[in-house]
């Protein structure tokens, strides 16, 4: 039955309530006319419901008085709310245990789903001003108010009546802003705040992996505050919102078509409609009219169970995906969610009155301290400090069963889902590729480009992972260990170093044995056999040093290779320095009256060797205690291999020990050069000069080669410098003596050594 004006519907309302002895009439506030339901009681409860949905202004009388306001568009769901309030009041009045000897009455007015009309109704109920039919008694002012469905209407009512300490309980207003106890001190509700709904919706979006969604909001407090809270929640999951369209039931068709065009132009497949039913219905009709399908719609509590959109026509426009694998009678669900909130609201007032002393029952202003009960359905009813109930949501899915749209309760998020649509701005990146953000686009919009060398993406949608000790394959979806490189005994370079080191050590040992065997011969005596043996022993150690540079670096080998090299070469050059000083003093002894040779005996020689070596030992001890060498993994030489080498720890300490050895070598070179004019047959200074020139040349060349050599070639350069300088000393200083001892024994005589022949 289609009617245009509110007068036609009031007959139906009156007939619906006749069995409850309800008096029916008109309430007038100024020029505003609205239908009302009324019943006398000891304590009166007000009710405001949007039974008629749309305001109609009669402006023909505007020149003489303000325009009359009428309502049209009957809402069966809101009418059911009024019937539940009436039923609850009658049930309480019949209950002898709750409010005994006290009857509850009610006055119910319509709001036209408009904040201004709701405010007029609230002021009418609170003040008792009315124009009622001649058969009706004058009703008293209300003690509590059940209002309203829309958040905008509740904001207007709670803001106006809050300062007068009138308790207001809403059955359908969810805006989180109404939890503000400073602005709305007497506002309560039996439906959870959108603060919790936003969290539940965001969790649902995240559960199904939707990253690219659209949002439609009511252009009022409910829609704006709800979408604001929802946006903050989904951003935590990396969800991007493609667009936010605003609609309202009073908008022109042009504005509605603009929002519709926004939906058609977008690539989203999932849209959240944070709107009230009356605001959303005009858009839904256009969606059906233009046959826009393939979109998964997510509804809020405002319209998910509303009867108007729950039609087979709108269902086919909204997609046929189901979130459960069964549609049998197991999912038979009651449709009394919204009326149940009204029911709990009336009982909350009754229990608050029951707890109050009789003398203050007309001022129900402590509901949140008084109400905490379990109703006949086993539900606990109470309010927190903000006037909100505990948050609980049914997850409801529309399913077309036997030609009718059923609201199927899925329950919890753990339900198995089938046919879930995808909603992404950009497709998930395949393995081996990574996201590349598109400039000027949301984070959910990106291109997929191949992973860089050394990074992989081994699952779809994963971010590329940097690899440290591994390298990526050609497809960039797997990694393999990088090649470990260090100087080993098995490779040709390691074998060569080992052979040369052992050869040098063997020659040094053989020379020591020869010097001991021929120690009584003039050549050995003339070359200071004690210092020569010390020098040969230090050269033996120098030849063995390169063996510590081969093999996998460890903490101990790294410390050993650097300190052993430093100390053995310091000992070696100290011995050469001692021999050089002996030669110089012997040369100076040929001058008359010079007694230097007598003051530089074996004791002084040992002191020089020991003191020069101890200085190097002290430097090495400081090095090891402060910043010691350590094994290091070097990645800079190649992307596909790791070079294991010994990091000196302190570059300053490393070059300090080299510098000290170089200083001793330079002193030896200078002293030997000064003694170069000794008799030919005893000119050991010439050989020392040659050996020091070779030594200094090798180590001066070593420094740039050491710095520029990559990987294990650094170790090869260092071992080459050690071996070549050691061979230079061994050959230049001891080869001439060995030649005389073994090849020319006739020259191994005192007369030949003293230069007499």
C-alpha positions as CSV (number, residue, x, y, z in Angstrom):
1,X,0.0,0.0,0.0
2,X,1.5,3.3,-1.1
3,X,0.7,6.5,0.7
4,X,2.1,10.0,0.5
5,X,1.3,11.7,3.7
6,X,1.6,11.0,7.4
7,X,-2.2,11.3,8.1
8,X,-2.8,8.2,6.1
9,X,-0.4,6.1,8.2
10,X,-1.7,7.2,11.6
11,X,-4.7,5.1,11.2
12,X,-2.5,2.0,10.8
13,X,-0.5,3.0,13.9
14,X,-3.7,3.4,16.0
15,X,-5.1,0.1,15.0
16,X,-1.7,-1.6,15.8
17,X,-1.9,-0.4,19.3
18,X,-5.6,-0.6,20.1
19,X,-5.1,-3.9,22.0
20,X,-2.7,-2.1,24.3
21,X,-5.2,0.6,25.2
22,X,-3.0,3.2,23.4
23,X,-4.3,6.7,22.9
24,X,-3.4,8.0,19.5
25,X,-3.3,11.6,18.4
26,X,-1.1,14.4,17.1
27,X,1.7,16.2,18.8
28,X,2.3,19.8,17.7
29,X,5.3,21.9,18.3
30,X,4.9,25.2,16.6
31,X,3.8,24.3,13.1
32,X,5.4,20.8,13.3
33,X,2.8,18.0,13.3
34,X,3.7,14.4,14.1
35,X,1.8,11.2,15.0
36,X,2.3,9.9,18.6
37,X,1.7,6.9,20.7
38,X,0.8,7.4,24.3
39,X,0.0,5.5,27.4
40,X,-0.4,6.9,30.9
41,X,1.8,5.5,33.7
42,X,3.3,6.4,37.1
43,X,6.6,6.9,35.4
44,X,6.8,8.0,31.8
45,X,9.3,6.9,29.3
46,X,9.8,8.7,26.0
47,X,10.6,7.2,22.7
48,X,11.7,8.7,19.4
49,X,11.7,6.5,16.3
50,X,12.0,7.3,12.5
51,X,8.8,5.7,11.5
52,X,8.3,8.2,8.7
53,X,11.5,8.8,6.8
54,X,11.3,12.1,5.0
55,X,10.4,15.7,5.9
56,X,8.0,17.6,3.6
57,X,7.8,21.3,4.0
58,X,4.6,23.1,3.1
59,X,5.9,26.6,2.1
60,X,2.5,27.8,0.7
61,X,1.8,29.4,4.1
62,X,5.3,30.8,4.6
63,X,4.3,34.4,4.3
64,X,2.0,34.2,7.3
65,X,3.9,31.6,9.5
66,X,6.8,29.2,9.4
67,X,6.3,26.3,6.9
68,X,4.5,23.2,8.2
69,X,6.6,20.1,8.4
70,X,5.1,16.7,7.5
71,X,6.7,13.3,7.1
72,X,6.2,10.6,4.5
73,X,7.7,7.2,3.6
74,X,6.7,4.5,6.1
75,X,9.6,2.5,7.6
76,X,8.4,-0.9,8.7
77,X,11.6,-1.7,10.6
78,X,11.3,1.5,12.7
79,X,7.6,0.7,13.3
80,X,8.7,-2.7,14.7
81,X,11.0,-0.8,17.1
82,X,8.0,1.1,18.5
83,X,6.1,-2.1,18.9
84,X,9.0,-3.7,20.8
85,X,9.1,-0.7,23.2
86,X,5.4,-1.0,23.8
87,X,5.7,-4.7,24.3
88,X,8.6,-4.3,26.7
89,X,6.7,-1.8,28.8
90,X,3.7,-4.0,29.0
91,X,5.9,-7.0,29.9
92,X,7.5,-5.1,32.7
93,X,4.2,-3.9,34.1
94,X,3.0,-7.5,34.3
95,X,6.2,-8.5,36.2
96,X,5.5,-8.4,39.9
97,X,9.1,-8.7,40.9
98,X,10.3,-5.7,38.8
99,X,8.9,-2.3,39.9
100,X,6.1,-3.6,42.0
101,X,3.1,-1.3,42.4
102,X,4.6,1.0,39.8
103,X,3.4,1.2,36.2
104,X,5.4,2.5,33.3
105,X,3.9,4.7,30.6
106,X,5.2,5.8,27.3
107,X,5.0,8.6,24.8
108,X,6.4,7.8,21.4
109,X,7.0,10.4,18.7
110,X,8.4,10.3,15.2
111,X,11.6,12.0,14.1
112,X,11.4,11.7,10.3
113,X,15.0,10.5,10.5
114,X,16.0,14.2,10.8
115,X,18.1,15.8,13.5
116,X,15.9,18.9,13.6
117,X,12.7,16.8,13.8
118,X,14.3,14.6,16.5
119,X,15.2,17.7,18.5
120,X,11.7,19.0,18.2
121,X,10.3,15.7,19.4
122,X,12.8,15.5,22.3
123,X,11.9,19.0,23.5
124,X,8.2,18.1,23.2
125,X,8.7,15.0,25.4
126,X,10.9,16.7,28.0
127,X,8.7,19.8,28.4
128,X,5.2,18.2,28.2
129,X,4.1,20.8,25.6
130,X,1.6,19.2,23.2
131,X,-1.7,19.6,21.4
132,X,-3.5,16.3,21.8
133,X,-7.0,15.0,21.0
134,X,-9.8,16.1,23.3
135,X,-10.1,12.5,24.7
136,X,-6.6,12.3,26.0
137,X,-5.3,13.2,29.5
138,X,-2.5,15.7,29.9
139,X,0.7,13.5,30.0
140,X,3.5,14.3,32.5
141,X,7.1,14.9,31.5
142,X,9.2,11.9,30.8
143,X,11.8,10.5,33.2
144,X,14.0,8.8,30.6
145,X,14.2,8.7,26.8
146,X,14.8,6.0,24.3
147,X,16.2,7.7,21.2
148,X,17.4,7.7,18.5
149,X,18.4,5.5,15.6
150,X,20.6,7.9,13.6
151,X,23.8,9.2,15.2
152,X,23.1,12.7,14.0
153,X,19.7,12.7,15.6
154,X,21.1,11.3,18.9
155,X,23.8,14.0,18.9
156,X,21.2,16.7,18.6
157,X,19.0,15.1,21.3
158,X,21.8,14.2,23.8
159,X,23.4,17.7,23.4
160,X,20.1,19.4,24.2
161,X,18.9,17.2,27.0
162,X,22.2,16.2,28.6
163,X,22.5,19.4,30.7
164,X,19.1,18.6,32.3
165,X,20.3,15.2,33.5
166,X,17.7,13.3,31.5
167,X,18.9,9.8,30.7
168,X,18.9,8.9,27.0
169,X,19.4,5.4,25.8
170,X,19.9,4.8,22.1
171,X,19.2,1.5,20.4
172,X,20.9,2.2,17.0
173,X,23.3,5.2,17.2
174,X,26.9,4.0,16.9
175,X,29.0,7.1,16.3
176,X,32.1,6.9,18.6
177,X,31.7,10.6,19.2
178,X,28.7,9.9,21.5
179,X,31.1,8.2,24.0
180,X,32.3,11.7,25.0
181,X,31.0,11.9,28.6
182,X,31.8,15.6,28.8
183,X,29.5,16.6,25.9
184,X,26.9,13.8,26.4
185,X,26.9,13.0,30.2
186,X,23.6,11.2,30.2
187,X,23.8,9.3,26.9
188,X,23.8,5.5,26.9
189,X,23.3,2.9,24.2
190,X,22.7,-0.8,23.8
191,X,24.6,-1.0,20.5
192,X,28.4,-1.0,20.4
193,X,30.3,2.1,19.4
194,X,31.7,2.5,15.9
195,X,35.1,2.5,17.6
196,X,34.7,-1.3,18.0
197,X,32.9,-1.7,14.6
198,X,35.8,0.0,12.8
199,X,38.2,-2.5,14.4
200,X,36.0,-5.4,13.5
201,X,35.6,-4.3,9.9
202,X,39.4,-3.7,9.6
203,X,40.1,-7.2,10.9
204,X,37.6,-8.6,8.4
205,X,39.3,-6.8,5.5
206,X,42.7,-8.0,6.7
207,X,41.4,-11.6,7.1
208,X,40.5,-11.8,3.4
209,X,43.6,-10.1,2.2
210,X,41.8,-7.1,0.5
211,X,44.3,-4.4,0.0
212,X,42.5,-2.1,-2.4
213,X,39.0,-1.0,-1.4
214,X,36.5,1.8,-1.8
215,X,34.3,3.5,0.8
216,X,30.9,5.0,0.7
217,X,29.9,7.2,3.7
218,X,26.8,9.0,4.9
219,X,27.5,12.7,4.7
220,X,26.8,13.1,8.4
221,X,28.3,12.5,11.8
222,X,27.7,8.8,11.6
223,X,29.4,8.3,8.2
224,X,32.3,10.8,8.7
225,X,33.3,9.6,12.2
226,X,32.9,5.9,11.2
227,X,35.0,6.2,8.1
228,X,37.6,8.2,10.0
229,X,38.0,5.4,12.6
230,X,37.9,2.7,10.0
231,X,40.6,4.4,7.9
232,X,42.9,4.7,10.9
233,X,42.5,0.9,11.6
234,X,43.0,-0.4,8.1
235,X,46.1,1.7,7.6
236,X,47.7,-0.5,10.2
237,X,47.3,-3.5,7.8
238,X,48.6,-1.6,4.8
239,X,45.2,-1.3,3.2
240,X,44.7,1.5,0.7
241,X,41.4,3.3,0.2
242,X,40.8,4.1,-3.5
243,X,38.0,6.6,-3.0
244,X,35.5,7.9,-0.4
245,X,32.1,8.8,-1.8
246,X,29.6,10.8,0.3
247,X,25.8,10.4,-0.1
248,X,22.7,11.5,1.8
249,X,19.0,10.7,1.4
250,X,18.3,14.4,0.6
251,X,21.0,14.7,-2.1
252,X,20.0,15.4,-5.7
253,X,20.2,12.7,-8.3
254,X,23.3,14.5,-9.8
255,X,25.3,13.9,-6.6
256,X,24.3,10.3,-6.4
257,X,25.3,9.7,-10.1
258,X,28.6,11.3,-9.3
259,X,29.3,8.7,-6.7
260,X,28.1,6.0,-9.0
261,X,30.5,7.2,-11.7
262,X,33.3,7.1,-9.2
263,X,32.5,3.4,-8.5
264,X,32.4,2.6,-12.2
265,X,35.7,4.3,-13.0
266,X,37.5,2.6,-10.1
267,X,39.2,-0.9,-10.2
268,X,38.2,-1.8,-6.7
269,X,36.2,-5.0,-6.2
270,X,35.4,-4.5,-2.5
271,X,33.4,-1.5,-1.2
272,X,32.5,-0.7,2.4
273,X,29.2,1.2,2.8
274,X,29.4,3.1,6.1
275,X,25.9,4.6,5.5
276,X,22.5,4.5,7.0
277,X,19.8,2.6,5.1
278,X,17.8,5.6,4.0
279,X,20.9,7.3,2.7
280,X,22.1,4.2,0.8
281,X,18.8,3.1,-0.8
282,X,18.8,5.7,-3.6
283,X,22.3,4.7,-4.6
284,X,21.4,1.0,-4.5
285,X,18.5,1.6,-6.8
286,X,20.8,3.2,-9.4
287,X,23.3,0.4,-9.0
288,X,20.6,-2.1,-9.9
289,X,19.3,0.1,-12.7
290,X,22.7,0.3,-14.4
291,X,23.4,-3.4,-13.7
292,X,26.7,-2.8,-11.9
293,X,27.9,-6.2,-10.7
294,X,31.0,-8.0,-9.6
295,X,31.5,-6.0,-6.4
296,X,31.7,-7.4,-2.9
297,X,29.9,-5.0,-0.6
298,X,30.6,-4.8,3.1
299,X,27.8,-3.4,5.2
300,X,27.7,-1.8,8.6
301,X,25.1,-2.5,11.2
302,X,23.0,0.3,9.8
303,X,21.7,-1.6,6.8
304,X,23.0,-5.2,6.8
305,X,19.6,-6.5,8.1
306,X,17.4,-3.8,6.7
307,X,14.4,-5.2,4.7
308,X,14.4,-2.7,1.9
309,X,17.8,-3.6,0.4
310,X,17.4,-7.3,1.1
311,X,15.7,-8.1,-2.2
312,X,16.7,-10.6,-4.9
313,X,17.2,-7.8,-7.4
314,X,19.7,-5.9,-5.2
315,X,21.3,-9.2,-4.2
316,X,22.2,-9.9,-7.9
317,X,23.6,-6.5,-8.3
318,X,25.8,-7.0,-5.3
319,X,27.4,-10.2,-6.3
320,X,26.7,-13.8,-5.5
321,X,29.8,-14.7,-3.5
322,X,29.1,-16.7,-0.3
323,X,31.4,-16.8,2.7
324,X,30.2,-20.2,3.8
325,X,30.0,-23.5,2.0
326,X,26.5,-24.4,3.2
327,X,23.1,-22.8,2.8
328,X,20.8,-25.4,4.5
329,X,18.4,-25.0,7.4
330,X,21.3,-24.9,9.9
331,X,21.6,-21.2,9.2
332,X,18.1,-20.3,10.2
333,X,18.6,-17.0,11.9
334,X,16.3,-14.6,13.8
335,X,15.8,-11.1,12.4
336,X,15.3,-9.4,15.8
337,X,18.7,-7.9,16.3
338,X,17.7,-4.2,16.1
339,X,14.4,-4.6,18.1
340,X,16.4,-6.5,20.7
341,X,18.4,-3.4,21.4
342,X,15.1,-1.5,22.0
343,X,14.1,-4.3,24.3
344,X,17.3,-4.0,26.3
345,X,17.0,-0.3,26.5
346,X,13.5,-0.4,28.1
347,X,14.7,-3.0,30.6
348,X,17.8,-1.0,31.4
349,X,15.6,1.9,32.5
350,X,13.4,-0.5,34.5
351,X,16.3,-2.0,36.3
352,X,17.7,1.5,37.0
353,X,14.4,2.5,38.5
354,X,14.2,-0.7,40.5
355,X,17.6,0.1,42.1
356,X,16.7,3.7,43.0
357,X,14.8,4.8,46.1
358,X,11.2,5.7,45.5
359,X,11.7,9.4,46.2
360,X,14.2,9.8,43.3
361,X,12.7,7.5,40.7
362,X,11.6,10.4,38.6
363,X,15.3,11.3,38.0
364,X,17.0,8.4,36.5
365,X,20.5,9.9,36.3
366,X,22.8,7.1,37.5
367,X,22.1,4.4,35.0
368,X,25.7,3.4,34.5
369,X,26.1,2.8,38.2
370,X,22.8,1.0,38.7
371,X,22.4,-1.2,35.6
372,X,24.1,-4.6,35.5
373,X,21.7,-7.5,35.1
374,X,21.2,-10.7,33.1
375,X,18.0,-10.8,31.1
376,X,15.8,-13.8,30.4
377,X,17.8,-14.6,27.3
378,X,21.0,-15.0,29.3
379,X,22.7,-11.8,28.1
380,X,24.4,-9.5,30.6
381,X,23.3,-5.9,30.1
382,X,25.5,-3.1,31.5
383,X,27.2,0.1,30.5
384,X,30.9,1.0,30.8
385,X,32.1,4.4,31.9
386,X,31.4,5.9,28.5
387,X,27.8,4.6,28.5
388,X,28.6,1.9,25.9
389,X,27.7,-1.8,26.1
390,X,30.3,-4.6,25.5
391,X,31.2,-4.9,21.8
392,X,29.8,-7.9,20.1
393,X,29.2,-8.3,16.3
394,X,27.6,-10.9,14.2
395,X,29.3,-11.4,10.8
396,X,26.3,-11.6,8.4
397,X,26.3,-12.8,4.8
398,X,23.5,-12.3,2.3
399,X,22.5,-15.6,0.7
400,X,19.8,-16.1,-1.8
401,X,17.7,-19.1,-0.6
402,X,14.5,-20.2,-2.3
403,X,14.2,-16.8,-4.0
404,X,14.6,-14.8,-0.8
405,X,17.6,-13.0,0.6
406,X,18.5,-14.5,4.0
407,X,20.8,-12.9,6.5
408,X,23.1,-15.8,7.5
409,X,25.1,-15.4,10.6
410,X,28.6,-16.7,10.1
411,X,29.8,-16.1,13.6
412,X,33.5,-15.9,13.9
413,X,36.4,-15.1,11.6
414,X,37.5,-18.7,11.7
415,X,34.8,-19.8,9.3
416,X,36.0,-21.4,6.1
417,X,35.4,-19.0,3.2
418,X,34.8,-20.0,-0.5
419,X,34.7,-17.7,-3.5
420,X,36.4,-14.8,-1.8
421,X,36.9,-12.0,-4.3
422,X,40.3,-10.2,-4.7
423,X,40.5,-6.5,-4.3
424,X,43.9,-5.1,-5.2
425,X,45.1,-1.9,-6.9
426,X,48.0,-3.9,-8.4
427,X,48.4,-7.6,-8.7
428,X,50.6,-9.4,-6.3
429,X,54.2,-9.5,-7.5
430,X,55.2,-12.9,-8.6
431,X,58.3,-14.7,-7.3
432,X,61.6,-13.1,-8.3
433,X,60.1,-9.6,-8.5
434,X,59.7,-6.8,-6.0
435,X,57.4,-3.8,-5.6
436,X,58.3,-0.5,-7.1
437,X,56.2,2.4,-5.8
438,X,54.5,4.5,-8.5
439,X,55.0,8.2,-7.8
440,X,51.8,10.0,-6.9
441,X,49.9,6.8,-6.3
442,X,48.9,5.1,-2.9
443,X,51.2,2.5,-1.5
444,X,48.9,-0.3,-2.7
445,X,49.5,0.8,-6.3
446,X,52.9,-0.4,-7.6
447,X,54.8,-2.0,-10.4
448,X,56.6,-5.3,-10.2
449,X,60.2,-5.3,-11.3
450,X,62.9,-8.0,-11.2
451,X,64.8,-8.2,-7.9
452,X,68.3,-6.8,-8.0
453,X,71.3,-9.1,-8.0
454,X,71.9,-10.5,-4.6
455,X,68.2,-10.2,-3.5
456,X,65.4,-12.7,-3.8
457,X,61.6,-12.8,-3.5
458,X,60.8,-16.5,-2.9
459,X,57.0,-16.1,-2.5
460,X,54.3,-14.1,-4.3
461,X,53.8,-10.7,-2.7
462,X,56.9,-10.9,-0.6
463,X,59.4,-8.1,-0.4
464,X,62.9,-8.6,-1.7
465,X,65.3,-9.9,0.9
466,X,68.9,-8.7,1.0
467,X,71.4,-11.6,1.1
468,X,74.6,-11.3,3.1
469,X,76.4,-14.6,2.8
470,X,74.3,-15.9,-0.1
471,X,73.7,-14.9,-3.8
472,X,70.6,-15.1,-5.9
473,X,70.0,-17.4,-8.8
474,X,69.0,-16.1,-12.3
475,X,65.3,-16.2,-11.5
476,X,65.8,-14.4,-8.2
477,X,63.7,-16.9,-6.3
478,X,66.4,-19.0,-4.6
479,X,69.7,-18.3,-3.0
480,X,72.9,-20.3,-2.8
481,X,76.0,-19.8,-0.6
482,X,78.7,-17.5,-1.9
483,X,82.0,-19.0,-2.7
484,X,84.4,-18.9,0.3
485,X,87.9,-17.8,-0.7
486,X,91.1,-18.0,1.2
487,X,94.7,-19.2,0.5
488,X,94.7,-23.0,1.0
489,X,97.5,-25.6,1.0
490,X,95.9,-27.4,-1.9
491,X,95.9,-24.7,-4.6
492,X,99.0,-23.9,-6.7
493,X,99.7,-20.6,-4.9
494,X,99.5,-22.2,-1.5
495,X,101.7,-25.1,-2.6
496,X,104.3,-22.7,-4.0
497,X,104.4,-20.7,-0.8
498,X,104.8,-23.8,1.3
499,X,107.6,-25.2,-0.9
500,X,109.6,-22.0,-0.9
501,X,109.1,-21.5,2.8
502,X,110.3,-25.0,3.6
503,X,113.2,-24.6,1.2
504,X,114.3,-21.3,2.8
505,X,114.0,-22.9,6.3
506,X,116.0,-25.9,5.2
507,X,118.8,-23.8,3.8
508,X,118.9,-21.7,7.0
509,X,119.1,-24.9,9.1
510,X,121.8,-26.3,6.8
511,X,123.8,-23.1,7.1
512,X,123.5,-23.2,10.9
513,X,124.8,-26.8,10.9
514,X,127.7,-25.8,8.6
515,X,128.6,-22.9,10.8
516,X,128.6,-25.0,13.9
517,X,130.7,-27.7,12.1
518,X,133.3,-25.2,10.8
519,X,133.2,-22.9,13.8
520,X,137.0,-23.1,14.3
521,X,137.8,-22.0,10.8
522,X,139.1,-18.4,10.2
523,X,136.1,-17.4,8.0
524,X,133.6,-18.4,10.7
525,X,135.6,-16.8,13.4
526,X,136.0,-13.6,11.4
527,X,132.2,-13.3,10.8
528,X,131.2,-13.4,14.5
529,X,129.9,-16.9,14.8
530,X,127.5,-16.1,17.7
531,X,125.7,-13.3,15.9
532,X,125.7,-15.3,12.7
533,X,124.0,-18.2,14.4
534,X,121.4,-15.8,15.9
535,X,120.8,-14.4,12.5
536,X,120.4,-17.8,10.9
537,X,117.9,-18.8,13.6
538,X,115.9,-15.7,13.1
539,X,115.9,-16.3,9.3
540,X,114.7,-19.9,9.9
541,X,111.7,-18.4,11.8
542,X,111.2,-15.8,9.0
543,X,110.9,-18.6,6.4
544,X,108.4,-20.4,8.6
545,X,106.2,-17.3,9.0
546,X,104.4,-17.6,5.6
547,X,103.0,-21.0,6.7
548,X,100.7,-19.1,9.2
549,X,99.3,-17.1,6.3
550,X,97.9,-20.3,4.6
551,X,94.6,-21.9,5.6
552,X,91.3,-20.6,6.9
553,X,91.8,-17.5,9.1
554,X,91.0,-17.8,12.8
555,X,91.5,-15.6,15.8
556,X,94.7,-17.3,16.8
557,X,96.2,-17.6,13.4
558,X,95.5,-13.9,12.6
559,X,97.2,-12.8,15.8
560,X,100.1,-15.2,15.3
561,X,100.9,-14.4,11.6
562,X,101.2,-10.7,12.2
563,X,103.1,-10.8,15.6
564,X,105.4,-13.7,14.5
565,X,106.4,-11.8,11.4
566,X,107.0,-8.6,13.3
567,X,109.1,-10.2,16.1
568,X,111.2,-12.5,13.9
569,X,112.1,-9.8,11.4
570,X,112.9,-7.4,14.2
571,X,115.2,-10.1,15.7
572,X,116.7,-10.7,12.2
573,X,117.5,-7.1,11.5
574,X,118.7,-6.6,15.1
575,X,121.3,-9.3,14.5
576,X,122.3,-7.7,11.2
577,X,122.6,-4.4,13.0
578,X,124.8,-6.0,15.6
579,X,127.1,-7.5,12.9
580,X,127.2,-4.1,11.1
581,X,128.3,-2.4,14.3
582,X,131.0,-5.1,14.9
583,X,132.4,-4.5,11.4
584,X,132.4,-0.7,11.9
585,X,134.1,-0.9,15.3
586,X,136.7,-3.4,13.9
587,X,137.4,-0.9,11.1
588,X,137.7,1.9,13.5
589,X,140.1,-0.2,15.7
590,X,142.8,0.1,13.0
591,X,143.3,3.7,13.9
592,X,146.0,4.4,16.5
593,X,144.8,4.9,20.0
594,X,141.2,3.9,19.2
595,X,139.8,1.6,21.9
596,X,136.2,1.3,20.6
597,X,136.6,-2.4,19.7
598,X,137.6,-3.3,23.2
599,X,134.4,-1.7,24.5
600,X,132.1,-3.5,22.1
601,X,132.3,-7.1,23.1
602,X,129.9,-10.0,23.0
603,X,127.9,-8.6,26.0
604,X,127.2,-5.4,24.3
605,X,126.3,-7.2,21.1
606,X,123.7,-9.3,23.0
607,X,122.3,-6.2,24.6
608,X,121.8,-4.5,21.2
609,X,120.0,-7.5,19.8
610,X,117.8,-8.1,22.8
611,X,116.9,-4.4,23.3
612,X,116.0,-3.9,19.7
613,X,113.8,-7.0,19.7
614,X,112.1,-6.2,23.0
615,X,110.9,-2.8,21.6
616,X,109.1,-4.7,18.8
617,X,107.7,-7.2,21.3
618,X,106.2,-4.3,23.4
619,X,104.6,-2.8,20.3
620,X,103.0,-6.1,19.4
621,X,101.7,-6.6,23.0
622,X,100.1,-3.2,22.9
623,X,98.6,-4.1,19.5
624,X,97.2,-7.4,20.7
625,X,95.7,-5.9,23.9
626,X,94.1,-2.8,22.3
627,X,92.9,-3.6,18.8
628,X,94.1,-7.1,17.9
629,X,93.9,-8.6,14.4
630,X,90.8,-10.7,13.7
631,X,89.3,-12.9,10.9
632,X,87.1,-10.9,8.6
633,X,84.6,-11.7,5.8
634,X,85.2,-9.3,2.9
635,X,82.4,-8.8,0.4
636,X,83.7,-5.9,-1.6
637,X,85.8,-7.9,-4.1
638,X,83.0,-9.8,-5.7
639,X,79.2,-10.2,-5.5
640,X,79.5,-14.0,-5.7
641,X,82.3,-14.8,-3.3
642,X,83.4,-14.0,0.3
643,X,87.1,-13.5,0.9
644,X,88.2,-14.6,4.3
645,X,91.2,-12.6,5.5
646,X,92.8,-11.3,8.6
647,X,91.9,-7.8,9.4
648,X,94.9,-6.1,11.1
649,X,92.5,-4.5,13.6
650,X,94.6,-1.4,13.9
651,X,96.1,-0.1,10.7
652,X,98.3,2.2,12.7
653,X,99.8,-0.7,14.7
654,X,100.4,-2.7,11.5
655,X,102.3,0.1,9.9
656,X,104.1,0.8,13.2
657,X,105.7,-2.6,13.3
658,X,106.6,-2.3,9.6
659,X,108.0,1.1,10.2
660,X,110.1,-0.1,13.1
661,X,111.6,-2.9,11.0
662,X,112.3,-0.4,8.3
663,X,114.0,2.0,10.7
664,X,116.4,-0.8,11.8
665,X,117.1,-1.7,8.2
666,X,117.9,1.9,7.3
667,X,120.3,2.2,10.2
668,X,122.0,-1.0,9.1
669,X,122.2,0.3,5.5
670,X,123.8,3.6,6.6
671,X,126.4,1.9,8.9
672,X,127.3,-0.7,6.3
673,X,127.7,1.9,3.6
674,X,130.2,3.8,5.9
675,X,132.2,0.6,6.3
676,X,132.3,-0.3,2.6
677,X,136.1,0.5,2.2
678,X,137.4,-2.2,4.5
679,X,140.0,-4.6,3.0
680,X,138.4,-6.8,0.2
681,X,139.0,-10.1,1.9
682,X,137.1,-9.0,5.0
683,X,134.5,-6.7,3.4
684,X,131.3,-8.2,5.0
685,X,129.9,-4.6,5.0
686,X,129.4,-4.8,1.2
687,X,127.3,-7.9,1.5
688,X,125.3,-6.3,4.4
689,X,124.8,-3.2,2.2
690,X,123.4,-5.3,-0.7
691,X,121.1,-7.3,1.6
692,X,119.7,-4.1,3.2
693,X,119.1,-2.6,-0.3
694,X,117.2,-5.7,-1.3
695,X,115.3,-5.7,2.0
696,X,114.3,-2.1,1.8
697,X,113.4,-2.3,-1.9
698,X,111.1,-5.3,-1.3
699,X,109.2,-3.7,1.5
700,X,108.9,-0.3,-0.2
701,X,107.4,-2.1,-3.1
702,X,105.2,-4.2,-0.8
703,X,103.1,-1.3,0.6
704,X,101.3,-0.2,-2.7
705,X,101.0,-3.8,-3.8
706,X,99.5,-4.8,-0.5
707,X,96.9,-2.1,-0.6
708,X,95.9,-2.7,-4.3
709,X,95.8,-6.5,-4.3
710,X,92.3,-8.1,-4.1
711,X,91.3,-11.0,-1.9
712,X,93.7,-13.8,-1.3
713,X,96.3,-12.1,-3.5
714,X,96.9,-9.7,-0.5
715,X,98.2,-12.7,1.4
716,X,100.3,-13.8,-1.5
717,X,101.9,-10.4,-1.8
718,X,102.7,-10.4,1.9
719,X,104.2,-13.9,1.9
720,X,106.2,-13.0,-1.2
721,X,107.7,-9.9,0.6
722,X,108.6,-12.1,3.6
723,X,110.3,-14.8,1.5
724,X,112.1,-12.5,-0.9
725,X,113.5,-10.3,1.9
726,X,114.6,-13.4,3.9
727,X,116.3,-14.9,0.9
728,X,118.0,-11.6,0.2
729,X,119.5,-11.7,3.7
730,X,120.5,-15.4,3.5
731,X,122.1,-15.2,0.1
732,X,123.9,-11.8,0.4
733,X,125.3,-12.4,3.8
734,X,126.0,-16.2,4.0
735,X,126.4,-17.4,0.4
736,X,130.0,-15.9,0.1
737,X,131.1,-17.6,3.3
738,X,129.5,-21.0,2.3
739,X,131.3,-20.7,-1.0
740,X,134.7,-20.3,0.7
741,X,134.0,-23.1,3.2
742,X,132.7,-25.6,0.7
743,X,134.1,-24.7,-2.7
744,X,137.3,-22.8,-1.9
745,X,138.7,-24.2,1.3
746,X,142.2,-23.0,0.4
747,X,141.0,-19.5,1.1
748,X,139.7,-20.4,4.5
749,X,143.0,-19.4,6.2
750,X,144.0,-16.6,8.6
751,X,146.5,-15.1,6.2
752,X,143.8,-14.8,3.5
753,X,141.2,-13.4,5.9
754,X,143.7,-10.8,7.2
755,X,144.6,-9.8,3.7
756,X,148.2,-10.9,3.8
757,X,148.0,-12.8,0.5
